[in-house]
Amino acid sequence: MNWQQQAIDHAEQEKPNEACGILAIVDGLEKYFPCRNIANEPTHMFVIHPDDWVAAEDQGTVVGVFH
């Protein structure tokens, strides 16, 4: 499954809240990291949990944010 489908599946699971995730390059490949939305109003905005950002950054180079 490609990262785009993973992001779509993640968004479906998070409804009605806004899903958020990070796209990183790991070993030359695009990898999607689903993240926790810690916003006060997750149905209207997103804030990526800092630990999720660090976990993605520790594995590769962050190249995009999904929301």
PDB file of N, CA, C, O and CB in Angstrom:
ATOM      1  N   MET A   1       0.859  -1.185   0.000  1.00  0.00           N
ATOM      2  CA  MET A   1       0.000   0.000   0.000  1.00  0.00           C
ATOM      3  C   MET A   1       0.901   1.242   0.000  1.00  0.00           C
ATOM      4  O   MET A   1       1.880   1.308   0.743  1.00  0.00           O
ATOM      5  CB  MET A   1      -0.975   0.001   1.244  1.00  0.00           C
ATOM      6  N   ASN A   2       0.557   2.221  -0.841  1.00  0.00           N
ATOM      7  CA  ASN A   2       1.368   3.435  -0.908  1.00  0.00           C
ATOM      8  C   ASN A   2       0.995   4.403   0.222  1.00  0.00           C
ATOM      9  O   ASN A   2      -0.018   4.228   0.899  1.00  0.00           O
ATOM     10  CB  ASN A   2       1.193   4.121  -2.278  1.00  0.00           C
ATOM     11  N   TRP A   3       1.831   5.420   0.409  1.00  0.00           N
ATOM     12  CA  TRP A   3       1.601   6.343   1.528  1.00  0.00           C
ATOM     13  C   TRP A   3       0.303   7.123   1.366  1.00  0.00           C
ATOM     14  O   TRP A   3      -0.331   7.483   2.357  1.00  0.00           O
ATOM     15  CB  TRP A   3       2.768   7.313   1.658  1.00  0.00           C
ATOM     16  N   GLN A   4      -0.099   7.387   0.120  1.00  0.00           N
ATOM     17  CA  GLN A   4      -1.344   8.125  -0.093  1.00  0.00           C
ATOM     18  C   GLN A   4      -2.547   7.349   0.429  1.00  0.00           C
ATOM     19  O   GLN A   4      -3.427   7.919   1.074  1.00  0.00           O
ATOM     20  CB  GLN A   4      -1.529   8.436  -1.577  1.00  0.00           C
ATOM     21  N   GLN A   5      -2.584   6.057   0.152  1.00  0.00           N
ATOM     22  CA  GLN A   5      -3.688   5.230   0.644  1.00  0.00           C
ATOM     23  C   GLN A   5      -3.637   5.101   2.159  1.00  0.00           C
ATOM     24  O   GLN A   5      -4.677   5.087   2.817  1.00  0.00           O
ATOM     25  CB  GLN A   5      -3.650   3.839  -0.004  1.00  0.00           C
ATOM     26  N   GLN A   6      -2.446   5.009   2.710  1.00  0.00           N
ATOM     27  CA  GLN A   6      -2.313   4.962   4.169  1.00  0.00           C
ATOM     28  C   GLN A   6      -2.867   6.240   4.802  1.00  0.00           C
ATOM     29  O   GLN A   6      -3.541   6.181   5.831  1.00  0.00           O
ATOM     30  CB  GLN A   6      -0.833   4.765   4.572  1.00  0.00           C
ATOM     31  N   ALA A   7      -2.585   7.398   4.189  1.00  0.00           N
ATOM     32  CA  ALA A   7      -3.085   8.670   4.703  1.00  0.00           C
ATOM     33  C   ALA A   7      -4.608   8.745   4.601  1.00  0.00           C
ATOM     34  O   ALA A   7      -5.270   9.237   5.515  1.00  0.00           O
ATOM     35  CB  ALA A   7      -2.447   9.838   3.943  1.00  0.00           C
ATOM     36  N   ILE A   8      -5.160   8.262   3.499  1.00  0.00           N
ATOM     37  CA  ILE A   8      -6.622   8.243   3.334  1.00  0.00           C
ATOM     38  C   ILE A   8      -7.263   7.340   4.380  1.00  0.00           C
ATOM     39  O   ILE A   8      -8.261   7.710   4.997  1.00  0.00           O
ATOM     40  CB  ILE A   8      -7.007   7.769   1.913  1.00  0.00           C
ATOM     41  N   ASP A   9      -6.695   6.166   4.576  1.00  0.00           N
ATOM     42  CA  ASP A   9      -7.224   5.242   5.581  1.00  0.00           C
ATOM     43  C   ASP A   9      -7.155   5.862   6.978  1.00  0.00           C
ATOM     44  O   ASP A   9      -8.089   5.736   7.770  1.00  0.00           O
ATOM     45  CB  ASP A   9      -6.447   3.911   5.551  1.00  0.00           C
ATOM     46  N   HIS A  10      -6.057   6.519   7.261  1.00  0.00           N
ATOM     47  CA  HIS A  10      -5.898   7.188   8.556  1.00  0.00           C
ATOM     48  C   HIS A  10      -6.961   8.266   8.734  1.00  0.00           C
ATOM     49  O   HIS A  10      -7.554   8.377   9.808  1.00  0.00           O
ATOM     50  CB  HIS A  10      -4.490   7.804   8.679  1.00  0.00           C
ATOM     51  N   ALA A  11      -7.208   9.060   7.694  1.00  0.00           N
ATOM     52  CA  ALA A  11      -8.232  10.115   7.766  1.00  0.00           C
ATOM     53  C   ALA A  11      -9.610   9.522   8.020  1.00  0.00           C
ATOM     54  O   ALA A  11     -10.396  10.074   8.791  1.00  0.00           O
ATOM     55  CB  ALA A  11      -8.249  10.941   6.467  1.00  0.00           C
ATOM     56  N   GLU A  12      -9.901   8.411   7.380  1.00  0.00           N
ATOM     57  CA  GLU A  12     -11.191   7.741   7.597  1.00  0.00           C
ATOM     58  C   GLU A  12     -11.345   7.294   9.050  1.00  0.00           C
ATOM     59  O   GLU A  12     -12.421   7.418   9.634  1.00  0.00           O
ATOM     60  CB  GLU A  12     -11.330   6.528   6.658  1.00  0.00           C
ATOM     61  N   GLN A  13     -10.273   6.781   9.621  1.00  0.00           N
ATOM     62  CA  GLN A  13     -10.310   6.296  10.996  1.00  0.00           C
ATOM     63  C   GLN A  13     -10.478   7.431  12.003  1.00  0.00           C
ATOM     64  O   GLN A  13     -11.051   7.231  13.074  1.00  0.00           O
ATOM     65  CB  GLN A  13      -9.044   5.519  11.306  1.00  0.00           C
ATOM     66  N   GLU A  14      -9.994   8.596  11.672  1.00  0.00           N
ATOM     67  CA  GLU A  14     -10.009   9.726  12.606  1.00  0.00           C
ATOM     68  C   GLU A  14     -11.299  10.550  12.566  1.00  0.00           C
ATOM     69  O   GLU A  14     -11.518  11.397  13.431  1.00  0.00           O
ATOM     70  CB  GLU A  14      -8.845  10.624  12.316  1.00  0.00           C
ATOM     71  N   LYS A  15     -12.144  10.308  11.576  1.00  0.00           N
ATOM     72  CA  LYS A  15     -13.381  11.089  11.477  1.00  0.00           C
ATOM     73  C   LYS A  15     -14.122  11.087  12.801  1.00  0.00           C
ATOM     74  O   LYS A  15     -14.167  10.045  13.456  1.00  0.00           O
ATOM     75  CB  LYS A  15     -14.286  10.536  10.366  1.00  0.00           C
ATOM     76  N   PRO A  16     -14.699  12.183  13.225  1.00  0.00           N
ATOM     77  CA  PRO A  16     -14.842  13.471  12.555  1.00  0.00           C
ATOM     78  C   PRO A  16     -13.665  14.417  12.801  1.00  0.00           C
ATOM     79  O   PRO A  16     -13.672  15.554  12.330  1.00  0.00           O
ATOM     80  CB  PRO A  16     -16.113  14.130  13.004  1.00  0.00           C
ATOM     81  N   ASN A  17     -12.652  13.944  13.542  1.00  0.00           N
ATOM     82  CA  ASN A  17     -11.492  14.805  13.797  1.00  0.00           C
ATOM     83  C   ASN A  17     -10.601  14.893  12.564  1.00  0.00           C
ATOM     84  O   ASN A  17     -10.622  14.027  11.690  1.00  0.00           O
ATOM     85  CB  ASN A  17     -10.684  14.281  14.996  1.00  0.00           C
ATOM     86  N   GLU A  18      -9.826  15.954  12.524  1.00  0.00           N
ATOM     87  CA  GLU A  18      -8.882  16.119  11.429  1.00  0.00           C
ATOM     88  C   GLU A  18      -7.682  15.218  11.676  1.00  0.00           C
ATOM     89  O   GLU A  18      -7.063  15.270  12.739  1.00  0.00           O
ATOM     90  CB  GLU A  18      -8.444  17.601  11.285  1.00  0.00           C
ATOM     91  N   ALA A  19      -7.362  14.403  10.699  1.00  0.00           N
ATOM     92  CA  ALA A  19      -6.196  13.536  10.785  1.00  0.00           C
ATOM     93  C   ALA A  19      -4.957  14.340  10.423  1.00  0.00           C
ATOM     94  O   ALA A  19      -5.030  15.311   9.669  1.00  0.00           O
ATOM     95  CB  ALA A  19      -6.346  12.302   9.858  1.00  0.00           C
ATOM     96  N   CYS A  20      -3.830  13.928  10.962  1.00  0.00           N
ATOM     97  CA  CYS A  20      -2.571  14.572  10.591  1.00  0.00           C
ATOM     98  C   CYS A  20      -1.474  13.520  10.589  1.00  0.00           C
ATOM     99  O   CYS A  20      -1.515  12.546  11.342  1.00  0.00           O
ATOM    100  CB  CYS A  20      -2.221  15.742  11.565  1.00  0.00           C
ATOM    101  N   GLY A  21      -0.510  13.738   9.738  1.00  0.00           N
ATOM    102  CA  GLY A  21       0.591  12.802   9.627  1.00  0.00           C
ATOM    103  C   GLY A  21       1.784  13.457   8.967  1.00  0.00           C
ATOM    104  O   GLY A  21       1.721  14.597   8.506  1.00  0.00           O
ATOM    105  N   ILE A  22       2.853  12.724   8.934  1.00  0.00           N
ATOM    106  CA  ILE A  22       4.107  13.221   8.382  1.00  0.00           C
ATOM    107  C   ILE A  22       4.556  12.279   7.268  1.00  0.00           C
ATOM    108  O   ILE A  22       4.456  11.058   7.385  1.00  0.00           O
ATOM    109  CB  ILE A  22       5.202  13.342   9.488  1.00  0.00           C
ATOM    110  N   LEU A  23       5.047  12.868   6.201  1.00  0.00           N
ATOM    111  CA  LEU A  23       5.660  12.112   5.117  1.00  0.00           C
ATOM    112  C   LEU A  23       7.164  12.312   5.235  1.00  0.00           C
ATOM    113  O   LEU A  23       7.650  13.442   5.285  1.00  0.00           O
ATOM    114  CB  LEU A  23       5.121  12.566   3.702  1.00  0.00           C
ATOM    115  N   ALA A  24       7.887  11.210   5.280  1.00  0.00           N
ATOM    116  CA  ALA A  24       9.345  11.280   5.388  1.00  0.00           C
ATOM    117  C   ALA A  24       9.978  10.332   4.378  1.00  0.00           C
ATOM    118  O   ALA A  24       9.354   9.381   3.906  1.00  0.00           O
ATOM    119  CB  ALA A  24       9.812  10.935   6.826  1.00  0.00           C
ATOM    120  N   ILE A  25      11.224  10.620   4.065  1.00  0.00           N
ATOM    121  CA  ILE A  25      12.014   9.730   3.225  1.00  0.00           C
ATOM    122  C   ILE A  25      12.868   8.876   4.158  1.00  0.00           C
ATOM    123  O   ILE A  25      13.698   9.389   4.909  1.00  0.00           O
ATOM    124  CB  ILE A  25      12.902  10.533   2.193  1.00  0.00           C
ATOM    125  N   VAL A  26      12.648   7.564   4.095  1.00  0.00           N
ATOM    126  CA  VAL A  26      13.376   6.606   4.927  1.00  0.00           C
ATOM    127  C   VAL A  26      14.040   5.602   3.992  1.00  0.00           C
ATOM    128  O   VAL A  26      13.364   4.899   3.241  1.00  0.00           O
ATOM    129  CB  VAL A  26      12.421   5.887   5.961  1.00  0.00           C
ATOM    130  N   ASP A  27      15.349   5.540   4.043  1.00  0.00           N
ATOM    131  CA  ASP A  27      16.100   4.622   3.171  1.00  0.00           C
ATOM    132  C   ASP A  27      15.715   4.797   1.703  1.00  0.00           C
ATOM    133  O   ASP A  27      15.608   3.822   0.960  1.00  0.00           O
ATOM    134  CB  ASP A  27      15.862   3.169   3.599  1.00  0.00           C
ATOM    135  N   GLY A  28      15.510   6.042   1.299  1.00  0.00           N
ATOM    136  CA  GLY A  28      15.213   6.348  -0.097  1.00  0.00           C
ATOM    137  C   GLY A  28      13.763   6.170  -0.500  1.00  0.00           C
ATOM    138  O   GLY A  28      13.418   6.393  -1.661  1.00  0.00           O
ATOM    139  N   LEU A  29      12.900   5.771   0.435  1.00  0.00           N
ATOM    140  CA  LEU A  29      11.493   5.532   0.117  1.00  0.00           C
ATOM    141  C   LEU A  29      10.592   6.466   0.924  1.00  0.00           C
ATOM    142  O   LEU A  29      10.925   6.850   2.045  1.00  0.00           O
ATOM    143  CB  LEU A  29      11.122   4.063   0.391  1.00  0.00           C
ATOM    144  N   GLU A  30       9.441   6.826   0.337  1.00  0.00           N
ATOM    145  CA  GLU A  30       8.454   7.645   1.036  1.00  0.00           C
ATOM    146  C   GLU A  30       7.738   6.777   2.079  1.00  0.00           C
ATOM    147  O   GLU A  30       7.307   5.663   1.783  1.00  0.00           O
ATOM    148  CB  GLU A  30       7.430   8.270   0.029  1.00  0.00           C
ATOM    149  N   LYS A  31       7.619   7.302   3.292  1.00  0.00           N
ATOM    150  CA  LYS A  31       6.930   6.573   4.366  1.00  0.00           C
ATOM    151  C   LYS A  31       5.996   7.540   5.083  1.00  0.00           C
ATOM    152  O   LYS A  31       6.372   8.665   5.413  1.00  0.00           O
ATOM    153  CB  LYS A  31       7.955   5.933   5.373  1.00  0.00           C
ATOM    154  N   TYR A  32       4.758   7.072   5.319  1.00  0.00           N
ATOM    155  CA  TYR A  32       3.757   7.879   6.018  1.00  0.00           C
ATOM    156  C   TYR A  32       3.755   7.514   7.494  1.00  0.00           C
ATOM    157  O   TYR A  32       3.725   6.339   7.861  1.00  0.00           O
ATOM    158  CB  TYR A  32       2.347   7.674   5.403  1.00  0.00           C
ATOM    159  N   PHE A  33       3.788   8.538   8.330  1.00  0.00           N
ATOM    160  CA  PHE A  33       3.727   8.375   9.780  1.00  0.00           C
ATOM    161  C   PHE A  33       2.436   9.005  10.282  1.00  0.00           C
ATOM    162  O   PHE A  33       2.342  10.231  10.336  1.00  0.00           O
ATOM    163  CB  PHE A  33       4.969   9.015  10.476  1.00  0.00           C
ATOM    164  N   PRO A  34       1.434   8.203  10.654  1.00  0.00           N
ATOM    165  CA  PRO A  34       0.226   8.785  11.232  1.00  0.00           C
ATOM    166  C   PRO A  34       0.583   9.420  12.569  1.00  0.00           C
ATOM    167  O   PRO A  34       1.374   8.868  13.334  1.00  0.00           O
ATOM    168  CB  PRO A  34      -0.892   7.711  11.406  1.00  0.00           C
ATOM    169  N   CYS A  35       0.006  10.570  12.844  1.00  0.00           N
ATOM    170  CA  CYS A  35       0.313  11.299  14.072  1.00  0.00           C
ATOM    171  C   CYS A  35      -0.958  11.555  14.874  1.00  0.00           C
ATOM    172  O   CYS A  35      -2.073  11.509  14.355  1.00  0.00           O
ATOM    173  CB  CYS A  35       1.018  12.628  13.751  1.00  0.00           C
ATOM    174  N   ARG A  36      -0.748  11.824  16.148  1.00  0.00           N
ATOM    175  CA  ARG A  36      -1.861  12.172  17.025  1.00  0.00           C
ATOM    176  C   ARG A  36      -2.143  13.668  16.893  1.00  0.00           C
ATOM    177  O   ARG A  36      -1.231  14.494  16.897  1.00  0.00           O
ATOM    178  CB  ARG A  36      -1.550  11.791  18.509  1.00  0.00           C
ATOM    179  N   ASN A  37      -3.420  13.990  16.776  1.00  0.00           N
ATOM    180  CA  ASN A  37      -3.860  15.383  16.714  1.00  0.00           C
ATOM    181  C   ASN A  37      -4.190  15.816  18.138  1.00  0.00           C
ATOM    182  O   ASN A  37      -5.155  15.334  18.732  1.00  0.00           O
ATOM    183  CB  ASN A  37      -5.102  15.563  15.751  1.00  0.00           C
ATOM    184  N   ILE A  38      -3.387  16.729  18.683  1.00  0.00           N
ATOM    185  CA  ILE A  38      -3.585  17.164  20.069  1.00  0.00           C
ATOM    186  C   ILE A  38      -4.214  18.559  20.147  1.00  0.00           C
ATOM    187  O   ILE A  38      -4.142  19.214  21.187  1.00  0.00           O
ATOM    188  CB  ILE A  38      -2.249  17.156  20.815  1.00  0.00           C
ATOM    189  N   ALA A  39      -4.820  19.006  19.070  1.00  0.00           N
ATOM    190  CA  ALA A  39      -5.469  20.326  19.059  1.00  0.00           C
ATOM    191  C   ALA A  39      -6.629  20.354  20.053  1.00  0.00           C
ATOM    192  O   ALA A  39      -7.274  19.337  20.306  1.00  0.00           O
ATOM    193  CB  ALA A  39      -5.976  20.678  17.633  1.00  0.00           C
ATOM    194  N   ASN A  40      -6.880  21.537  20.609  1.00  0.00           N
ATOM    195  CA  ASN A  40      -8.014  21.712  21.519  1.00  0.00           C
ATOM    196  C   ASN A  40      -9.339  21.466  20.813  1.00  0.00           C
ATOM    197  O   ASN A  40     -10.295  20.998  21.430  1.00  0.00           O
ATOM    198  CB  ASN A  40      -8.000  23.114  22.120  1.00  0.00           C
ATOM    199  N   GLU A  41      -9.399  21.777  19.534  1.00  0.00           N
ATOM    200  CA  GLU A  41     -10.596  21.557  18.727  1.00  0.00           C
ATOM    201  C   GLU A  41     -10.218  20.708  17.507  1.00  0.00           C
ATOM    202  O   GLU A  41     -10.110  21.235  16.400  1.00  0.00           O
ATOM    203  CB  GLU A  41     -11.237  22.919  18.288  1.00  0.00           C
ATOM    204  N   PRO A  42     -10.018  19.409  17.701  1.00  0.00           N
ATOM    205  CA  PRO A  42      -9.517  18.568  16.612  1.00  0.00           C
ATOM    206  C   PRO A  42     -10.468  18.406  15.433  1.00  0.00           C
ATOM    207  O   PRO A  42     -10.062  17.913  14.381  1.00  0.00           O
ATOM    208  CB  PRO A  42      -9.193  17.232  17.144  1.00  0.00           C
ATOM    209  N   THR A  43     -11.725  18.811  15.590  1.00  0.00           N
ATOM    210  CA  THR A  43     -12.627  18.751  14.441  1.00  0.00           C
ATOM    211  C   THR A  43     -12.422  19.942  13.517  1.00  0.00           C
ATOM    212  O   THR A  43     -12.920  19.938  12.391  1.00  0.00           O
ATOM    213  CB  THR A  43     -14.081  18.697  14.907  1.00  0.00           C
ATOM    214  N   HIS A  44     -11.687  20.976  13.976  1.00  0.00           N
ATOM    215  CA  HIS A  44     -11.509  22.196  13.191  1.00  0.00           C
ATOM    216  C   HIS A  44     -10.052  22.532  12.884  1.00  0.00           C
ATOM    217  O   HIS A  44      -9.781  23.361  12.016  1.00  0.00           O
ATOM    218  CB  HIS A  44     -12.131  23.342  13.912  1.00  0.00           C
ATOM    219  N   MET A  45      -9.120  21.903  13.581  1.00  0.00           N
ATOM    220  CA  MET A  45      -7.705  22.228  13.367  1.00  0.00           C
ATOM    221  C   MET A  45      -6.857  21.028  13.748  1.00  0.00           C
ATOM    222  O   MET A  45      -7.365  20.022  14.242  1.00  0.00           O
ATOM    223  CB  MET A  45      -7.283  23.481  14.189  1.00  0.00           C
ATOM    224  N   PHE A  46      -5.554  21.148  13.511  1.00  0.00           N
ATOM    225  CA  PHE A  46      -4.661  20.064  13.902  1.00  0.00           C
ATOM    226  C   PHE A  46      -3.387  20.621  14.522  1.00  0.00           C
ATOM    227  O   PHE A  46      -2.900  21.689  14.154  1.00  0.00           O
ATOM    228  CB  PHE A  46      -4.325  19.180  12.695  1.00  0.00           C
ATOM    229  N   VAL A  47      -2.873  19.863  15.469  1.00  0.00           N
ATOM    230  CA  VAL A  47      -1.561  20.099  16.065  1.00  0.00           C
ATOM    231  C   VAL A  47      -0.931  18.719  16.218  1.00  0.00           C
ATOM    232  O   VAL A  47      -1.463  17.854  16.915  1.00  0.00           O
ATOM    233  CB  VAL A  47      -1.658  20.876  17.463  1.00  0.00           C
ATOM    234  N   ILE A  48       0.190  18.527  15.566  1.00  0.00           N
ATOM    235  CA  ILE A  48       0.869  17.234  15.632  1.00  0.00           C
ATOM    236  C   ILE A  48       1.555  17.090  16.985  1.00  0.00           C
ATOM    237  O   ILE A  48       2.245  18.000  17.444  1.00  0.00           O
ATOM    238  CB  ILE A  48       1.898  17.086  14.479  1.00  0.00           C
ATOM    239  N   HIS A  49       1.356  15.942  17.612  1.00  0.00           N
ATOM    240  CA  HIS A  49       2.013  15.664  18.886  1.00  0.00           C
ATOM    241  C   HIS A  49       3.529  15.722  18.660  1.00  0.00           C
ATOM    242  O   HIS A  49       4.030  15.091  17.729  1.00  0.00           O
ATOM    243  CB  HIS A  49       1.572  14.264  19.464  1.00  0.00           C
ATOM    244  N   PRO A  50       4.265  16.462  19.491  1.00  0.00           N
ATOM    245  CA  PRO A  50       5.712  16.601  19.279  1.00  0.00           C
ATOM    246  C   PRO A  50       6.455  15.262  19.273  1.00  0.00           C
ATOM    247  O   PRO A  50       7.420  15.098  18.527  1.00  0.00           O
ATOM    248  CB  PRO A  50       6.298  17.490  20.352  1.00  0.00           C
ATOM    249  N   ASP A  51       6.021  14.310  20.090  1.00  0.00           N
ATOM    250  CA  ASP A  51       6.690  13.002  20.105  1.00  0.00           C
ATOM    251  C   ASP A  51       6.544  12.277  18.766  1.00  0.00           C
ATOM    252  O   ASP A  51       7.448  11.557  18.342  1.00  0.00           O
ATOM    253  CB  ASP A  51       6.122  12.131  21.231  1.00  0.00           C
ATOM    254  N   ASP A  52       5.400  12.474  18.104  1.00  0.00           N
ATOM    255  CA  ASP A  52       5.186  11.855  16.793  1.00  0.00           C
ATOM    256  C   ASP A  52       6.113  12.468  15.745  1.00  0.00           C
ATOM    257  O   ASP A  52       6.646  11.764  14.887  1.00  0.00           O
ATOM    258  CB  ASP A  52       3.718  12.011  16.357  1.00  0.00           C
ATOM    259  N   TRP A  53       6.299  13.793  15.824  1.00  0.00           N
ATOM    260  CA  TRP A  53       7.207  14.476  14.890  1.00  0.00           C
ATOM    261  C   TRP A  53       8.627  13.950  15.093  1.00  0.00           C
ATOM    262  O   TRP A  53       9.317  13.620  14.128  1.00  0.00           O
ATOM    263  CB  TRP A  53       7.161  16.028  15.092  1.00  0.00           C
ATOM    264  N   VAL A  54       9.056  13.875  16.346  1.00  0.00           N
ATOM    265  CA  VAL A  54      10.408  13.406  16.643  1.00  0.00           C
ATOM    266  C   VAL A  54      10.600  11.968  16.164  1.00  0.00           C
ATOM    267  O   VAL A  54      11.649  11.634  15.613  1.00  0.00           O
ATOM    268  CB  VAL A  54      10.692  13.505  18.151  1.00  0.00           C
ATOM    269  N   ALA A  55       9.604  11.125  16.369  1.00  0.00           N
ATOM    270  CA  ALA A  55       9.708   9.723  15.940  1.00  0.00           C
ATOM    271  C   ALA A  55       9.911   9.622  14.430  1.00  0.00           C
ATOM    272  O   ALA A  55      10.721   8.823  13.959  1.00  0.00           O
ATOM    273  CB  ALA A  55       8.449   8.940  16.354  1.00  0.00           C
ATOM    274  N   ALA A  56       9.176  10.434  13.675  1.00  0.00           N
ATOM    275  CA  ALA A  56       9.331  10.426  12.215  1.00  0.00           C
ATOM    276  C   ALA A  56      10.701  10.981  11.821  1.00  0.00           C
ATOM    277  O   ALA A  56      11.384  10.428  10.959  1.00  0.00           O
ATOM    278  CB  ALA A  56       8.203  11.252  11.541  1.00  0.00           C
ATOM    279  N   GLU A  57      11.089  12.073  12.462  1.00  0.00           N
ATOM    280  CA  GLU A  57      12.361  12.717  12.142  1.00  0.00           C
ATOM    281  C   GLU A  57      13.548  11.815  12.493  1.00  0.00           C
ATOM    282  O   GLU A  57      14.574  11.849  11.815  1.00  0.00           O
ATOM    283  CB  GLU A  57      12.479  14.052  12.885  1.00  0.00           C
ATOM    284  N   ASP A  58      13.411  11.017  13.540  1.00  0.00           N
ATOM    285  CA  ASP A  58      14.478  10.092  13.930  1.00  0.00           C
ATOM    286  C   ASP A  58      14.693   8.990  12.898  1.00  0.00           C
ATOM    287  O   ASP A  58      15.784   8.427  12.801  1.00  0.00           O
ATOM    288  CB  ASP A  58      14.162   9.471  15.280  1.00  0.00           C
ATOM    289  N   GLN A  59      13.647   8.683  12.125  1.00  0.00           N
ATOM    290  CA  GLN A  59      13.755   7.603  11.142  1.00  0.00           C
ATOM    291  C   GLN A  59      14.134   8.070   9.748  1.00  0.00           C
ATOM    292  O   GLN A  59      14.633   7.282   8.944  1.00  0.00           O
ATOM    293  CB  GLN A  59      12.468   6.867  11.070  1.00  0.00           C
ATOM    294  N   GLY A  60      13.901   9.345   9.453  1.00  0.00           N
ATOM    295  CA  GLY A  60      14.190   9.808   8.100  1.00  0.00           C
ATOM    296  C   GLY A  60      14.125  11.317   7.999  1.00  0.00           C
ATOM    297  O   GLY A  60      14.175  12.027   9.003  1.00  0.00           O
ATOM    298  N   THR A  61      14.013  11.794   6.778  1.00  0.00           N
ATOM    299  CA  THR A  61      13.951  13.221   6.488  1.00  0.00           C
ATOM    300  C   THR A  61      12.498  13.606   6.223  1.00  0.00           C
ATOM    301  O   THR A  61      11.871  13.106   5.289  1.00  0.00           O
ATOM    302  CB  THR A  61      14.859  13.588   5.272  1.00  0.00           C
ATOM    303  N   VAL A  62      11.978  14.494   7.050  1.00  0.00           N
ATOM    304  CA  VAL A  62      10.594  14.955   6.875  1.00  0.00           C
ATOM    305  C   VAL A  62      10.511  15.793   5.604  1.00  0.00           C
ATOM    306  O   VAL A  62      11.283  16.732   5.411  1.00  0.00           O
ATOM    307  CB  VAL A  62      10.109  15.781   8.116  1.00  0.00           C
ATOM    308  N   VAL A  63       9.553  15.435   4.736  1.00  0.00           N
ATOM    309  CA  VAL A  63       9.377  16.165   3.481  1.00  0.00           C
ATOM    310  C   VAL A  63       7.974  16.710   3.306  1.00  0.00           C
ATOM    311  O   VAL A  63       7.714  17.454   2.360  1.00  0.00           O
ATOM    312  CB  VAL A  63       9.710  15.276   2.322  1.00  0.00           C
ATOM    313  N   GLY A  64       7.045  16.346   4.222  1.00  0.00           N
ATOM    314  CA  GLY A  64       5.695  16.842   4.075  1.00  0.00           C
ATOM    315  C   GLY A  64       4.849  16.571   5.298  1.00  0.00           C
ATOM    316  O   GLY A  64       5.144  15.698   6.115  1.00  0.00           O
ATOM    317  N   VAL A  65       3.768  17.365   5.395  1.00  0.00           N
ATOM    318  CA  VAL A  65       2.795  17.203   6.468  1.00  0.00           C
ATOM    319  C   VAL A  65       1.435  16.979   5.819  1.00  0.00           C
ATOM    320  O   VAL A  65       1.060  17.680   4.879  1.00  0.00           O
ATOM    321  CB  VAL A  65       2.777  18.450   7.429  1.00  0.00           C
ATOM    322  N   PHE A  66       0.709  16.002   6.327  1.00  0.00           N
ATOM    323  CA  PHE A  66      -0.618  15.666   5.834  1.00  0.00           C
ATOM    324  C   PHE A  66      -1.636  16.104   6.868  1.00  0.00           C
ATOM    325  O   PHE A  66      -1.463  15.874   8.064  1.00  0.00           O
ATOM    326  CB  PHE A  66      -0.744  14.147   5.534  1.00  0.00           C
ATOM    327  N   HIS A  67      -2.707  16.742   6.394  1.00  0.00           N
ATOM    328  CA  HIS A  67      -3.831  17.054   7.285  1.00  0.00           C
ATOM    329  C   HIS A  67      -5.069  17.250   6.459  1.00  0.00           C
ATOM    330  O   HIS A  67      -6.138  17.522   7.005  1.00  0.00           O
ATOM    331  CB  HIS A  67      -3.547  18.309   8.141  1.00  0.00           C
TER     332      HIS A  67
END
